[in-house]
Amino acid sequence: QLQLVESGGGLVQPGGSLRLSCVVSGFTPDYYAVGWFRQAPGKGREGVSCISSSGGSTHYVDSVTGRFTISRDNAKNTVYLQMNSLKPEDTAVYYCAALPALANSTLLPAFSDFDSWGQGTQVTVSS
């Protein structure tokens, strides 16, 4: 059974850091691209970052470029989102999503292609 479980959210002051984790299980075969998304109160869900199945390609939206870093440890079936220099406008529920991919691929899917989602983790940036 496909399952994505996010963790690592919390309350942090502006300028602080958090690292989100997404553990993926149930993909057969075990190759997938992963995206991080967020949904702020009263707004639609937006793509934030994604990473290819190999980890060799990554993409960030402009608003987080230079502050967020996506990475993956395929041995642990885990994808991370390191978030630095957090701003109040980063406050949202963060979701990870996965999409089957070829082994060791550097291809990045469009954010709209992702179709398997986790339950989300709350990130609140406030003083």
C-alpha positions in Angstrom: 0.0 0.0 0.0 1.4 3.4 -1.0 2.1 5.6 1.9 3.8 9.0 2.4 4.4 10.3 5.9 5.6 13.8 6.5 7.2 15.0 9.8 9.3 17.9 11.1 6.9 20.7 11.1 6.5 23.1 14.0 6.6 26.7 15.2 9.7 28.7 14.4 10.7 32.3 14.6 11.4 34.4 11.5 14.9 33.7 10.3 14.8 30.2 11.8 15.2 26.8 10.2 13.2 23.5 10.0 13.9 20.2 8.2 10.9 18.3 6.9 11.0 14.6 6.2 8.9 12.5 3.9 9.1 8.7 4.2 7.7 6.9 1.1 6.7 3.3 1.1 4.7 1.0 -1.2 6.0 2.0 -4.6 6.7 -1.0 -6.9 9.2 -0.8 -8.3 10.8 1.5 -5.8 11.6 4.5 -8.1 9.8 7.8 -7.8 10.1 11.5 -8.0 9.0 13.5 -5.0 7.6 17.0 -4.7 7.0 19.3 -1.8 3.9 21.4 -1.8 2.3 23.8 0.7 -1.1 25.3 1.3 -1.5 28.5 3.4 -4.8 29.4 5.0 -7.3 30.6 2.5 -5.0 29.8 -0.5 -4.6 27.0 -3.0 -1.9 24.4 -2.8 1.3 25.4 -4.5 4.4 23.4 -5.6 7.5 24.4 -3.7 10.2 22.0 -4.8 10.7 18.6 -6.5 13.5 16.1 -7.0 14.1 13.4 -9.5 14.3 9.7 -8.7 18.1 9.8 -8.9 18.3 13.0 -6.9 20.4 14.5 -9.7 17.8 17.1 -10.7 16.0 19.5 -8.4 13.6 22.5 -8.9 12.5 25.3 -6.7 9.9 28.0 -7.0 11.3 31.5 -7.0 10.0 32.4 -3.5 12.1 29.7 -1.8 15.2 29.6 -4.1 18.3 30.1 -2.0 16.5 29.3 1.2 15.1 25.8 0.8 17.1 22.7 -0.2 15.5 19.4 -1.2 17.5 16.1 -1.0 16.9 12.4 -0.7 18.3 9.3 0.9 17.1 6.4 -1.3 18.5 3.9 1.1 16.0 5.2 3.7 13.2 6.0 1.2 13.2 9.5 2.6 13.1 12.9 1.0 14.0 16.0 3.0 13.2 19.7 2.7 15.7 21.9 4.6 14.1 25.3 5.1 16.3 28.2 6.2 15.7 31.9 6.7 12.0 31.2 7.2 9.5 34.0 6.7 6.0 34.4 8.0 4.7 33.9 4.5 6.2 30.4 4.6 3.5 29.5 7.1 1.4 26.6 5.6 0.6 23.0 5.7 3.4 21.2 3.8 2.7 18.1 1.9 4.9 15.7 0.0 3.8 13.9 -3.1 5.3 11.1 -5.2 5.1 9.9 -8.8 6.5 6.7 -10.2 9.6 7.2 -12.3 12.3 5.4 -14.1 15.3 4.1 -12.1 18.0 6.7 -11.6 16.2 9.3 -13.8 17.0 13.0 -13.8 13.7 13.9 -15.3 11.5 16.2 -13.2 7.7 16.0 -13.5 5.5 19.0 -13.5 4.0 19.8 -10.2 0.6 19.1 -11.6 1.6 15.5 -12.4 2.0 14.4 -8.8 -0.9 12.2 -7.7 0.0 10.5 -4.4 0.0 12.6 -1.3 0.9 12.5 2.4 -1.3 13.9 5.2 0.7 17.1 5.7 2.7 18.8 8.4 2.1 22.3 9.8 4.8 24.9 9.6 4.2 28.1 11.4 6.7 31.0 11.2 5.9 33.6 13.8 7.5 35.7 16.5 
